Amino acid sequence: MANSTGTAAVSAALQSGEPIRWATIGDSIAQGAHWTGAERDYVQLLEERVRYELTRYGDSFARWAVSGATTSDTLGRLPAALDLSPDVVLIGVGTNDAKAGPDGVAAFEQMYDTLLTAVLETGAIVVAQTPTAVLRTCRYNLGDHLPAYADTIRTVATRRDVLLVDHFAHWTAAGSGWAPAEWMADPTHPGGRGHRVMARTLFESLGLFAADSACCRLLDH
């Protein structure tokens, strides 16, 4: 579910002709670490779509995502990311936060709100993303806890009126409440195919999906 105001803001930025500074903050999935099996992750696919297919050669992509990061960790790294004055910030957290279970939801909501507020105050466009789903065999009972954390992200994103990319809803619908096994590299992390699925959802939310795009056709496989 994308926020139409946020999608329009991204579209306006893309049509402005001015270079866009894109930044990604978050955890191992946002980092594209290890589990992609050396395939491109969803942020690299976004860069391919923007810088190559849309010929936006002046756009830049910086990544401040780190494996194992919680929202609290991401807040600690935020000043360095914002020092580059990004125009669009993609946020990918929640999976590691969910290890805290039901007792951690309230604190997560407060920290996530603080994170969004800090980015919004710079004037950057925020792209909030729910986590991907996990397999039944995932540790920490993440499968039980993630729905509440995904719902918290939806709540805060709606309250702050920012663009929301709801990976969790798409994944649980496709996998009957869990992640489809063929999209995963292990019980917690998406593999290469999972990142292509994420990229398609992101493209559609940002208004970047096009049937005649070679990059977009790749996302169907």
Secondary structure, DSSP 4 states (H G I P E B T S, - for coil): ---HHHHHHHHHHHHS-S--EEEEEESHHHHT-STTTTS--HHHHHHIIIIIIT--TT-EEEEEE-TT--HHHHHHHHHHHHTT--SEEEEE--TTGGGGGGGGHHHHHHHHHHHHHHHHTTTPEEEEEPPPP--TT-GGGHHHHHHHHHHHHHHHHHHHT-EEE-HHHHHHHHTTTS--GGGBSSSSSB-HHHHHHHHHHHHHHHT---TT-HHHHHTT-
